[in-house]
Amino acid sequence: MLRRKPTRIEVKEEDREELEQLRNQKQQQQQQQQQQQQQTATSTLLHHLNPTKDPSSKPQRIGLNP
């Protein structure tokens, strides 16, 4: 079996910059998603611990019109 020389990959400066930009964007998106998940979990927990009582919401939910 013949062995061939390994191919050489050349990367231009523009390609390297583009790759770094994409990596940064991906990292920022992941951080934003994590922050949103934390905020959602926190707001849900606070809602369960201290629900605000709206007197008109219960009759509306069960279908009573005062």
QUIMO-V196115 format. One record per residue. PHI is phi in radians with two decimals (NA if undefined). Layout:
phi=PHI
phi=PHI
//
This chain:
phi=NA
phi=-1.44
phi=-1.67
phi=-1.97
phi=-1.22
phi=-1.10
phi=-1.33
phi=-1.80
phi=-1.77
phi=-1.85
phi=-2.04
phi=-1.40
phi=-1.07
phi=-1.09
phi=-1.14
phi=-1.12
phi=-1.11
phi=-1.09
phi=-1.09
phi=-1.13
phi=-1.10
phi=-1.13
phi=-1.11
phi=-1.12
phi=-1.11
phi=-1.09
phi=-1.14
phi=-1.13
phi=-1.12
phi=-1.12
phi=-1.13
phi=-1.13
phi=-1.11
phi=-1.13
phi=-1.13
phi=-1.14
phi=-1.14
phi=-1.16
phi=-1.14
phi=-1.13
phi=-1.11
phi=-1.16
phi=-1.16
phi=-1.15
phi=-1.11
phi=-1.12
phi=-1.13
phi=-1.27
phi=-1.34
phi=-2.40
phi=-1.28
phi=-1.45
phi=-1.66
phi=-1.78
phi=-1.12
phi=-1.51
phi=-1.31
phi=-1.16
phi=-1.09
phi=-1.16
phi=-1.16
phi=-1.63
phi=1.61
phi=-1.62
phi=-1.99
phi=-1.24
//
